[in-house]
């Protein structure tokens, strides 16, 4: 692999020092791709010897990027989930391979460069000459593999700033008036062409001599090139990928305006999704075509990916990765998506039982193991009367009518109505199942401190398989202490406590019209920081959370 180093700071200072003395523009009404200089034809001709393209960096999957390279800090792995059944998630683990040179000792702020793919015959590129005062001198278009009968004619012995750019394809728009302005103001409007066009650029000083002159140029990519790999080897066999359809990168910009004085981007505009294609024979890893993504998000992840993926000729399942890719202009990156299947559940009565991944009434946001307000779910009385998540979170004390809750006794028979809120094939756990859940599992502590940042994590087989948010509960009580004010449904313990209904009523004589519930509370003694109990004195008119368990085979 060939590495080159350029001192960007010195080059920029040199260019600006020549441009400060002049900001005038030169008008040209000629819209042809070959434009004669606005001065008398000189006695020097300049053609371009295009040596090829280069990226700022390349990922570790490029065979050429293996010598003299070390891994830089890659984008941290992150997992995105798609719900494929109430208790099953298709997990997409996203990672990237990127590298940097071992040494960067050439000058101040050097840039590490690696060669890009060769430009094929027919690739068009443009040469624009600007005088040292910044004024436009002339331009000419060329094509790779095509012998030019004449070069750009310029006066001999005069130094110029030579700008060369290309889209890396056989397409090149006509030169625009904005490009014939003074170099300090000259701009080119780039069209992404749905991910097919890159933008390659170089500027250098050149003094043509009498006769024919050849100027050698290496073009540098200014748009990120992205390749996507999907791997299914972690799924249960048979696990070959048999189709990938509707694969789309979301967050690309159709247009960009480039400053021709230094290749920087003035602005980007017009959102345009980019489709990628895979089209390979059945295997556990498919690789997309490389596409150009016009965006600039080296820190924040702003590019999303979605596709329908079929394994072993089964029904294709949607995979969505929201804001999963960061984009660095001029870099070539391969994003790997490793597919894994995750079951939500815990040990109950000696076996691993599947639970729904989300609380009833929660927003299925693709991240059931990460605390957030979206996954708290609604509040439910023991007879199934519900308060939706938004109402619960946007309001404090609520009167019975505002809450939509009743205040009378709830019969034992009505307790089964909770099951109606579960997905088909799932039901609310019994007190015995919650008791076994409490004693049979490993619980993991919380790291958050906000009211929506806490919950109980269950660890099984060395990974988190269930998360129960501490959503608090609605308790029917007086507004003020000392039984003062009206009786309302008060929100209690959000972010500190959790209460999850069972279908088992309490049999204590003193707890008439109460039912059993799985209860969480704070603890300064337990290593995970919260208690896990099954409590009996839970008024059935309370509004609590509901999490459903998958029915056993043969269970009605």
MOZI-V232410 format. One record per run of one state. SS is the DSSP state (alpha for helix, beta for strand, coil for the rest). FROM is the first residue (numbers start at 0). TO is the last residue. If there is no record, write none. Layout:
ss;from;to
SS;FROM;TO
SS;FROM;TO
This chain:
ss;from;to
coil;0;2
beta;3;6
alpha;7;18
coil;19;33
beta;34;34
coil;35;42
beta;43;54
coil;55;55
beta;56;57
coil;58;61
alpha;62;65
coil;66;67
beta;68;70
coil;71;76
beta;77;84
coil;85;86
beta;87;96
coil;97;97
beta;98;100
coil;101;108
beta;109;114
coil;115;122
beta;123;130
coil;131;134
beta;135;142
coil;143;150
beta;151;153
coil;154;157
beta;158;165
coil;166;175
alpha;176;178
coil;179;185
beta;186;190
coil;191;198
beta;199;206
coil;207;209
beta;210;220
coil;221;222
beta;223;230
coil;231;239
beta;240;249
coil;250;251
beta;252;258
coil;259;263
beta;264;270
coil;271;272
beta;273;274
coil;275;281
beta;282;282
coil;283;283
beta;284;286
coil;287;289
beta;290;292
coil;293;295
beta;296;296
coil;297;301
beta;302;310
coil;311;315
beta;316;324
coil;325;325
beta;326;326
coil;327;329
beta;330;342
coil;343;343
beta;344;347
coil;348;349
beta;350;354
coil;355;371
alpha;372;374
coil;375;377
beta;378;379
coil;380;384
beta;385;386
coil;387;387
alpha;388;393
coil;394;396
beta;397;397
coil;398;398
alpha;399;402
coil;403;411
alpha;412;420
coil;421;424
beta;425;427
coil;428;429
alpha;430;439
coil;440;440
beta;441;443
coil;444;453
beta;454;459
coil;460;461
beta;462;468
coil;469;470
beta;471;479
coil;480;482
beta;483;491
coil;492;496
beta;497;504
coil;505;507
alpha;508;510
coil;511;512
beta;513;521
coil;522;528
beta;529;538
coil;539;541
beta;542;544
coil;545;546
beta;547;549
coil;550;555
